[in-house]
Amino acid sequence: MDIKIKKGIKNEFNKHSNVEIFENVKNISEYMYKADLIFTSAGRTMYEIASIGVPCICLCQNNRELTHTFANAKNGFINLGLGKDINEEEIIDTMENLINNTNIRIEMNKRMLNIDLKHGFENIMSIVKNKYKKTY
């Protein structure tokens, strides 16, 4: 994300005592668990966020992250696409909309918590077996 956009966002929300912005955190899990809203890229962190159900706005860091299909509305995420292509107003509007709309946050939480992330191997084996049965 552009340095100028970062500064603009920080300045916009700095006046709110209940908003904290962290960058380059060493133990991110500790902060994520306590958060009401998370901004992140579309990497592995998405799965950790889904497991705790915290509403999340995603900004992809690069073109490869655009191919990560997990970060979508069906799974409870707001994915704004490639971060460098998103302007400051869109980020702020999305955040303010989410802050002001409890129903959207509740729905995002439900969608995330309905994803079974604890039985990955079993889920994959079930898909493979079903596909095999249909083929033969």
HUVEN-V299046 format. One record per backbone hydrogen bond with DSSP energy under -0.5 kcal/mol. NH is the residue of the N-H (numbers start at 1). CO is the residue of the C=O. E is the energy in kcal/mol with one decimal. If there is no record, write none. Layout:
nh=(NH | NH)
co=(CO | CO)
e=(E | E)
//
This chain:
nh=(6 | 7 | 8 | 9 | 10 | 11 | 12 | 13 | 14 | 15 | 16 | 17 | 19 | 28 | 30 | 31 | 31 | 32 | 33 | 34 | 35 | 35 | 38 | 40 | 46 | 47 | 48 | 49 | 50 | 51 | 52 | 52 | 53 | 54 | 55 | 56 | 57 | 58 | 58 | 59 | 60 | 66 | 66 | 67 | 67 | 68 | 69 | 71 | 72 | 75 | 76 | 77 | 78 | 79 | 80 | 80 | 83 | 85 | 86 | 91 | 92 | 93 | 94 | 95 | 96 | 97 | 98 | 99 | 100 | 101 | 101 | 102 | 105 | 106 | 107 | 108 | 109 | 110 | 111 | 112 | 113 | 114 | 115 | 117 | 123 | 124 | 125 | 126 | 127 | 128 | 129 | 130 | 131 | 132 | 133 | 134 | 135 | 136)
co=(2 | 3 | 4 | 5 | 6 | 7 | 8 | 9 | 10 | 11 | 13 | 15 | 16 | 26 | 27 | 27 | 28 | 28 | 29 | 30 | 31 | 32 | 55 | 57 | 43 | 44 | 44 | 45 | 46 | 47 | 48 | 49 | 49 | 49 | 53 | 76 | 38 | 56 | 78 | 40 | 81 | 62 | 63 | 63 | 64 | 65 | 67 | 68 | 70 | 72 | 73 | 72 | 56 | 77 | 58 | 78 | 60 | 82 | 83 | 87 | 88 | 89 | 90 | 91 | 92 | 93 | 94 | 95 | 96 | 97 | 98 | 100 | 101 | 102 | 103 | 104 | 105 | 106 | 107 | 108 | 109 | 110 | 112 | 115 | 119 | 120 | 121 | 122 | 123 | 124 | 125 | 126 | 127 | 128 | 129 | 130 | 131 | 132)
e=(-2.3 | -2.5 | -2.2 | -2.6 | -2.8 | -2.7 | -2.2 | -2.1 | -1.6 | -0.5 | -1.5 | -0.6 | -1.4 | -0.7 | -0.8 | -0.7 | -0.5 | -2.6 | -2.2 | -0.7 | -0.9 | -0.8 | -2.3 | -2.0 | -1.6 | -1.5 | -1.0 | -2.5 | -2.4 | -1.9 | -0.8 | -0.9 | -1.5 | -1.1 | -0.5 | -0.6 | -3.0 | -0.5 | -3.6 | -2.6 | -2.4 | -0.9 | -0.5 | -0.5 | -1.6 | -1.3 | -1.1 | -0.8 | -2.1 | -0.8 | -1.6 | -2.3 | -2.2 | -0.7 | -2.7 | -0.7 | -2.8 | -2.0 | -1.4 | -1.8 | -2.6 | -3.0 | -2.3 | -2.4 | -3.0 | -2.5 | -2.1 | -2.7 | -2.4 | -0.5 | -0.8 | -0.6 | -1.7 | -2.6 | -2.3 | -2.6 | -2.4 | -2.4 | -2.5 | -2.3 | -2.5 | -1.3 | -1.6 | -1.2 | -2.7 | -2.4 | -2.6 | -2.1 | -1.9 | -2.6 | -2.8 | -2.4 | -2.4 | -2.6 | -2.6 | -1.9 | -1.7 | -2.2)
//
